[in-house]
Amino acid sequence: MHIQRPYVYLLSFLEGAAVMACELIGAKLLAPYFGTSLYVWAAALGLTLGGLMTGYFLGGIVSKRFEDNVRLLYWVLVFGGCTFFLMPFTSSWIMELTLHLNLQIGTVLSLLVFMFPPLVFMGMVSPIIINILTEEVKTAGNRAGNVYAISTLGGILATFLMGFYIIPEFGIRQPAMASGIILAFLPVISLLRKKKTTALFIWLAFLVFGAMSWSKKIEPENGWQIHYHAEGIMGQIKVIDFEPFKEQPGRKFRGLVVNNTLQTVVELNQPDKNFWHYTELLTSLTQQFPKGSKVLVCGTGGGTLVKRLVQLGFDVEAVEIDGRLEVLAKKYFGLQQDVPVILDDARHFIRTTSKKYDVIIYDTFRGESAPEHVITQESLFETKNCLLPNGYLLINFYGYWESERGNIGRSVYKTLCKSGFEPTVFATAGVEDDRNLVFCASAQNENVLPHQNIPSDENFGGEKVQVEATDTINAVVLTDEQPQLRRYAMAAAQWRKLYNDFYTQQFSKFKFF
């Protein structure tokens, strides 16, 4: 079967684009079930390379054994496109089965099922194309270089398009299905021209399957109702009304669910009440300043903390990296319409703004993932420059302190001290797995807030952590060059595992398809 060289290069370009799209989409599909920690990204990158390696090896073998490499190429691309198309569906199925496994094992097993197969088929493409184009030994190197260069160019363009526009605009599922369709489209047409109609029937079957599920929607049941569901920069976001307490029927809550973790919760009958213990603690600490004080909240979420601070008379600005959250906070969670929300990364805003604040609050967790680039010595120096005299930095953090997983919390404390802050650590109520730590750091050389006025009770905590009695020898100073991602990952993995055991499977059932 004859094939034109430009057409072969076009297929190579599309294959390279599909590889990078598959990697990005695969990591994003993991997030609602296993989060976005270092372990998750390491698994996604490792399985991407593993799939391509396997494909390269198999492609080299089959290209020698089959006489008609052109037809082989078309069929490999068809199956690569079909398995890519299926990723949003196979991923949900396998991750619901592996959800309660160890984070690393569950992530790897899931990727082997839904991301590894399309990458194997795509990895087979380049060796087959090189075999097709190689007419004599002396041209082999040139042909191989051209194929890999064109494939890589496709990958570069796809990475920029997917990361900067397509995924933030259209989410995960639609780009995955569209990428699979595009990858298989030209090979199907080429096979049809050779009267190979089987490929068309296979491709149409996938299209029909996608069309049938496109508008599928899970209806409310048992007091649960979904208002919003989309993918984007932060991953999967939902707004759900739910009744978590069977013994208290009719007590309904509304949650902002990011990657199937509750980011913001309000009780619909008491929308102005702080639900999370740490937000009550942050509010109490901020109230030590007079009304009208300037407050910057980095990380809006559903906006309940910002809304409460505005109600208490503070001059509040917010920074949020995902523009959808401002819309959702104002539509579903009662955030005041006139509150300024700046669309930016917290560190970038701190670095570029000329404004000064009495209080800066870092509430920038994304699911279980902490903002490691924000809590480094260099970043804290920049933050200190944005504080007014006697200003304070408040940081919401994991609840781990005494255990090995608490080493990252102790390192944050040490970094604050080395950055010229005078920190106090408060803990919300509960054991380490169920609580939060709040770092309250003065920009001066002495604590100027009357901490004794911070209410402490069994409902939300507020107790000081006895830092003096803690061994901080193994704690380290966090820097841009060494943010200690492994220490973060240990805490994140434990938090996600415990959360998955109770909530993730429930929230994963509610979605718009």
C-alpha positions, 0 to 999 in steps of 0.5 A: 500500500503506497503512502505519500511522505507529507501524509506520513509526516502529518500522521506523525505530527498528530501522534506527537500531539496526542501523546502530550494531550494524553499525558496531561488529560491522564494526570487530570483524570487522576485528580478527583480520586487521588489528588495532585500530589508529587506521587500522582505526577510521578506516576503519570510521568513514569507510566507515560514513559513506560507506555511509550517505551513499550510502544517503541519496542513493539512497533519495532518488532511488528514493523519487521514482521508485517509486509504492509506497514502502511495498513499496520500504521493505520490500524495502530492509529485507529486503536490508539484513537479508540483507547484514547477516546475511552479514557474518561470512561475506563478511568472512572471504572478502574479508579472506583475499584482502586480508590481504597488502595495505597495512594501510589499503588492505586495510582499506578494500577489505574494508569495501567488500565486507562492511560497505558494502552493508548500510549503503547499504540501511539509509541508504536507509530514512530518505528512503523513510520520510520520503517515505511520511509527508510528506503536505504540505510544511509537515509535512515538517520535523516528519516528518523530525525525528521519523524521525531522532530515533527512528532515532538513539534506536535507535542509542543503545540498540543501542550500549550493548547491543552494547558493554556486554553483547551482544558481550562475552557472545555474540561477533560472529557470533551478534549479526551474524546475529541483527541481520540476522534481526531487521531483515528479520523484520517487512518479510518478514511485511508482504510475506507479508500482501500475498502477496509470498512471494519475500521469505519464500523469500529470508529462509528461504534465509539462515536455512538457510545460517546453521543449516548453518554454526552448529555447523561446526567445523574439525577438528585437522590437521597437529598443530594443535588448537583448544580455545577460540574466542570473541569479546568485549571484546578481540576474537577469542580462541582457544587453539590447540595447534600445531607450528610447526617442520616440521623438529622434529616432535612439538615442540608449543606452546600459544598464546593467540591474540588477533585472530589474533596470538600473545599467549602461548605455552608449549611443552607439554613445558616449560610453565614456560619463558618463550617470549617474549624480553621476558618473560624480560627482565621476569622478570630485571629483577624478580628484582633485588628480594628475594623477597616484593616486591609486584608488579603485572602489568597485562595478564595474557594467558595468565598465563605471566609472572605464573605465573613471578613467583609461582614465584620467590617474589614477591607478585603481583597482576594486572589484566586488562580481559577476564575470559575471560583469567583463566579461560583462563590458569588452565585452559590455561596453568597460572596458579596458582588462588589468584593474584588477578586484578582485572577492570579497566582498568589506568589505572582501577585505578592511579588508584583503588587505595590499594595500593603496589608494588615493581614495576609491569609494563605488559604491556598490548599487545592484538595490535599496539595499545599502551595509549596511555592508560596511557603519558601524563604524567598516567598516569605521575604516577599510577603513580609514586604507586603505587610504594613507595620505590625502586620500579620501573616496567617497560613492554613496548613495540614494538622500534622505536627508531632508525627513523621508526617508533621516534619513539613509543618515543623519545617514551615515553622522553622522557615518562618523564623528564618524569614524574620517572622515571629510565629505562633502555631494554633491547632483546631480541635481533633486529632492530627488526621482531622485537624488543621494548623494555623500559623500566625506570624508577626512581621515584627520581632514580637507578637503584638496581637493579644493572643490570649483573646483568641477563643478556644473551645472543644468545637473548633479548637484554638489551642496553641501548639507547644513549639518549645516542647517539639524537636525541630532538629530534623526540620529544614528551611524551605527554599525555592531550590529545595521546597522539600516536596517529599515531605509535603507528599508524605502529608498529602498522601496520608490526608488523601487516603483518609479522605478517600476512605470516607468521602471521595466515592460519594462525591464521584457519583455525582456529575454531569457527563 
